[in-house]
Amino acid sequence: MVPPPGPGPLARPGRRSRPPRRGARVSVETRVLERVVLVGAYLKGEAPRRAKASLEELVRLTETAGGVVAETLTQRVERFHPGTLIGKGKIQEVAEAALRHRARTIIFDSDLSPAQQKQLEGELKTKIIDRTRLILDIFAQRARTREGELQVEHAQLSYMLPRLTGSWRGFSQQVGGIGTRGPGERKLEYERRHISRRIEHLKGEIGRVKRQRAVQRRRRLSIPVPSVAILGYTNVGKSSLLNCLTRTKAVYADDKLFATLDPTTRRVRLPEGGWAVFTDTVGFISNLPTALIAAFRSTLEEVLEADCLLHVVDASSPDREDQAATALAVLKDLGAESAPTLTVYNKTDKLSEPERRSLAGAPGSVLVSAQTGEGIERMLEGVQEVLNRRWLLRELAVDPGEGRLLAEIHRCAQVLGQRQDGKRWVLRMRVTPENFSRFMHRADLLDSEGR
């Protein structure tokens, strides 16, 4: 049996971590990193490059969760073992590595069935984590809003319910640390029916929050301001890009996976005048658990309502094509694959000149660096071009006695300027076709600017 080496990172069950108060004492235990062994099992027909990229991503996920990778083992097989995923010989290697490094946790770069997890824990006598549970653990650490916490807890409990066996609870209680955050072991002490009741309760709470979000979204859509959603693979620099646009550091950005879970919205001035609201969304990742996509669907609905999508891609990543394909696949699942989209290649300050030239000609794309600010103005011009296909730029002349019409225009359109021309008011505005049709016959159209 692998002896656990001591407590791992602290996280109160069901609560999000907060930074310590200034002057507060910090427990030494919060700085203890959990030693883990990683196991990658891949089919022989799978491209070696993709397997390597997946394992490298697992290393980063482990570090984000608070672990230190002591050793990594891989195996390429003709087919996965139905009971343990890997063969007997590799299981023995994994056991020896865990013992050698006094590793308290073994993480597999695959999704394990409840039966596989139970059998592996029985043979290795230590805590077994699969890719899904690792990602759920990170989400539990990073959720900041009530909605995010509810969604993560629901996804965790749905994952844990079929795995509620004596051995699963036993090893998790003995070891703690990665994979035990969020709802925590105290909830797993209840019978299955109590967990099921909790899941049903969470569904109701999430439904209420979702309805509140829908009301807020309708109110926001009633305000005549274009909306832009920033999306893409995790850690491509979405939050840094939003900070660059607003010239602040108001949005939390970190060189870690899933630094942002909850959507953040900021106002950004457009090149032709007026404003648009830009929303930073949760990052995507390969093999993102289906339960998490479903749980965060209401959050991702911001994407469906946007007038323009900014698909941010890490231009410096050797896996950028696969990462972009993953993001586009999630968009397709959401039903947003046909939304007007501008591809933004970020981190171009890390590219060589030939690499920059190879990307520069891609249609519907722009090269930027959120770090240096390069290309930001061109990106905003691209956003403006997309918005102009949806939002009309118009000038209307209104008689001063038309008080109700003036009020309606200010309520339904984004008024960019207003001047007096003789006895009439001339308003220059950006407006949707639907809203423009409400008052176009009650005023004189002076200029459509070809849009």
N, C-alpha and C positions, 0 to 999 in steps of 0.2 A: 504493500500500500504506500502511496506517495504521501509523506507527511506534509501537511500545510505549514508554511513558514511563518505565519503570523497574519495579522489583519491587513486587508487591502485598503483601497481608498474608501473614505467614509461617505455615505450618502444616506440621508434619512429616507425611509420608505415613503413613497408618494409625495415627496417634497422636492422642489428644485433647489439646486445648490446656489448659494449667494456668496459674494466675496465677503471676507471678514471685515468688521468695522475697524476703522482706523484706531490703532492702539490696542485692539483686541489680541488676546493670546491665540496663537494658532497651534493646534495639536500636532505633534510630530507625526502621528499616524496618517494625517492627511497628505503627507509627502511620501509615504511608502508606496512604491509602484509594484504592481502585481506581476510576477514572473509567469510567462505562459509559453507553451509550445504550440506552434502552428502546424497544421496538417493540410496539405493540398492533394486531393485525389482527382485525377483528370483522365478522361478517355483518350486512348492513343490516337484517335482520329481528330482530336481537338488541336487547333493551331497552337504550337508552343508559345508564340508571342502572346496570345490571349490568356493562356494559363499563367504565364509569367506576370502579365499585367494584373490579373485577378489576385494573385498572391501578394504582389506589392501593395495592392489596394487593401488587402486584408491586414497587412502590417500597419498601414496608416490608420485603419479602423481600430485596431487593437491599441495603438498609441493614443488615439483620441479617447478611447474608453478608459484609459489610465493603466494600461499594461505595458510591460517591457518584454519584447520577444527574445526568449532565451535560445531557441533553436527552431528551425523550420525544416520539416520533412515533406517530401512529395512522393507520389507514386502514380505512374501511368498504367492504366489497366485496359483490358479489352472490354470489360463490363464491370460495373460496380457490384460488390458483394451485397446481396440483399439484406443480410443481417447486420453487417458492421461497416459497410461501404468499402473498407480496405481489407487486405488479406491478413492472415494470422501472423506472417512474418513481419509485416509492417506494424501491426499492433504491438508486437514485442519491442520493435525499435522505438516506438512512441513511448512505451512504458519506461524503457531504459533512459530515454532522453528526459522524461519528466522527473525521474528519480535523480538523475545526474544533476539537474539544474534546480532541484527542489521546487519545481513548477507546480502551482496550485490549480492551474486551469489548462485545458487542452481545447484549442479552437480549430474547428474544421472549416475549410473554405467551400462549404457545400451546405445545402439544407438537409438535415437529418430527419428521418421519420421518428415518431415517438419510440417505436420498437428498436430502431438502430441506436438511438441515444441511450435507451435503457441497457441494451446489450453492451455497448461500448463502456458505459460507466461500470457495469458489472465486471468487465474484464480489466479495465484500467484502474479501477478503484479511485477515481478522482472526478472532478467536475468537468463535464463535456459541454461545450458551447458550439452552436453552429452559426453560420453567417447571419441568419435572420435574427437570432437571439442577441447577437452582438450589436447589430444595428438598432434593435429595439432598446437595448441598454443605453446606447448613445443618445437616442431620442429622449429617453427618460431623463437623462442629465440635462439636455438642452432645451426642453420645453419651458417656455416662459409665461405663456398665457393660460388662462383657465381652459380654453378650448383645446390648446395643445396638450395640456396635461390629461384631459379627459380622453382625447383621441389616442394618446400613447398608452394610457392604462388599459383602455379597451383592447387595443391591439396586443398588448402583453398578456392580458388574461385569456384572450382567445387563443393565443399561442400556447400558453401554459396548461390550459384545461385538459387537453388530451394527454399531457405528460405528467399528470398528478399521480405519481406512484411513490411508494415508500422510499425506494432508492433515490429517486430524483430529488425529493425533499431533503433526504438525509445528507447527500453530498453538498447541496446548495447551502444548507444550514451550517454544515461544518466549515465550509470554505468562505462563503460570502463573496464580496467583491464583484467583479465583472459578471453581468448577467443577472444580478439580484437586486438591481435598483428599481425604482418605480413602485409598483404595487407591493413589492417586498415579500419576504417569507411569511410575515405574520398573516397575510391574506391566504397564503397557500396552506395554512394549517386548517382551514375550514374544509368541510366536505364539498364535493363537486356541486351539490345543489346550491350552496352558498356562493360559490364562484359564479355559477350560472345566473343567480339572482343579481349579483353585482354587475355582471355584463349587461343584463337587461336594464338595470338602473342607469348604467353609463350610456346605453343607447338612448334612453329618454333624455338624459342631460345633454348629450351631444345634439339631439334633435332640437332641443330648446335653444341651444347656442346657435345652431345652424339657422334657425328661423330668425333669431336676432340679427345674425350676420346678413341674412337676405334682406331684412328691413333696412339695415344700414347701407347695403349695396344699392337698394332702390333709391334711397335718399341721395346717395352719392351720384348715382346716374342721373338723377333729376337736376343736379347742378351741371351747368354747361361747361364742363372741363374734360378734354380728352384724357383717356387713361392708357398707360403703357405698362405692360407686365414684363419684368426681367426674369428670365428663367434660364436653366441650363444645368449641366452636371455639377455635382458638389465641388466646391473649392476652385471654381474657375474665375472667381473675383467679382461675383454679382454685387455683393455688399460694398466692396471697394469701389466699384463703378458708380453705385448710387451716391456714395460719399463724395466721389470726384465731381459728379453732376451738381451736387448741392454745396460743394466746397466746404464740407464739414466732416466730422467724424462721428456724427450722431447715430449712424447705423453700426452695430457691432460687427466687426470684420476680424477674422483670425485665420491663420494658415493651418486650419484644421478642417476635417470633414464635418459637414453639417453644423457649421458655426451659426447658421440661421435656420430656424424652424418656422417661426411665426412671421407672417407677412408684415412688412414695414412699408409705409407709403409716405412719399415726400413730393413736394411741389417743385417743378423745374420750369424755368422760362424757356420758351421756344424761340427759334431764330426770327420768325415773322411776327413776334409779339404774342402776348398772352401766355398762359400757363398750361402745363399738362401734369397729371399726377403719375408718378412712377412708383411701381410696387415691386419690392424685392421678395421673391418667393423661395420656398424650400428647394434645396438642390436635389437632383436625381442621382441615382447610382445604379450600376449594373446589378441585375438580380435583386432589385428593390422588392422587399416582401409585399405580396399582394395585399396582405392585411393593412400595411401602412399606406399603400396607394388609396385603398378604400377609406381608411381612417382620415387621411388628409385631403380627401376629395373636396370637401367644402372649402378648405383653405385654397386649394388649387383652382377653385371656380373663379378666383380673381382673374385667372388666365383666360377663361371662356368669355368674360365680360369685357376684356380689354380691346381698345381700338387698334392697338399695335403690340406685337410681341417682339421683345429683344432676346434672341437666342444667343447667349454668351457662350463662347467656346474658348478654352485655354489653348491659344495658338502654339504655346511652347511645349505642350504635352505630346509625346510620341503616340499617344493613344487617342488623339483628339477626334479622329474619325469615328472610332467606336463609341466614344463618349457622346459625340453629337448624335449618333444613331440611337443611343439609349434615350436621350432626351426627346428626340422626335417620336420614338415609340411610345413614350408616356403621353406625349401630346395627342397621339392617335387614339390611345385608350381613353383620353378625356374627351375626344371628339373635337379637338381644336387643331387638327392637322392642316386645315385649309385657312386658318386665321392669317391675316397679313403679318408677315414676319420679316425682320431684318436680322441677319446673322452678324454678330459682333465678335470678331477675333480679338480677344484681350491678351495682355501680356506680350505684346509684340516687341517690347523693349528687350526681350530675351532672345529674339530671333536674329539670325544672320541676314544680310542683305538678299542673298539668293532665296532664302526661305520667305522673306517678306514679299518678294516679287511673285513667288509661286502662288501666294494667297491673294495678292492684290487684285487679280482679275476675276475672282469668283463673283458671279452675279448675285445681286441682292445682299451684299456683305460690305463690311467696313472694318478697317484695322485700327485698333485703339490700344492705349496703355493707360489703365486706371492709375498706375503708379506715377507716370510722368505727365498725364493729361493729353498726350499726343492723340490726335484723331477724334477727340470728343466733339469738337464743333462740327466736323463732317458727319459724325454719327447723329447729332441732333438734326442736321439738315436732312439726313436720311429718314429720321423719324417724322420730320415735318412733311416730307414727300408722301410717306405712307398715310399720315393723318389727313393730308389734303385730298386724298382719294375718298375719304369718308366724311370729313368735315368741310363744308363749303365756306369760302371766303366771300362775303357779300357786303355791299353798301346799300342802305335803305334811307330814303328821305321820309320823315314823319312830321305831320303837322303838330304844332305844340299843343293843340287842344286834344290830341289823342293820348291822354294820360294813361288809360288802361293798356293801350297798345305798347307804349313806351315801357311800362312796367313789365308787360309780358315778354318783350324782347330782352330786357335785362335779366329776367328770370330764366328764359329758355335758350339764350345764346350767350356766347362769350364776347362781350363788347370790348373791342380793342381800342376804339377811339370814338370821340363824339365831338362834332363841331356844328356851328350854326351857319346855315346858308340862306341868307335872306330871312324869311319868316319860318323856315323849317329847320328841324334838327336832322343832321346826317350822321348816321351811326354805321361805323365799320365793325363788322362782327365775324366770328367764326361760329358756325351753326350746323347741326346735322340736317340732312334733307327732311327728316320727319318733322323737326321743330320749325324749319323754315317754311314748310307748307302751311303752317298754322297762321302765319301772318303775312305771307308774300303778296296776297291780293288786297291787303289793307294798307299798303304803303308803296312808294315808287322805288323800283330797283334801279340804282344808278350804275353799279359796277359789279360784275360777277368775276372779273379777273380770270376769265376762262376756266373757272372751276365749278 
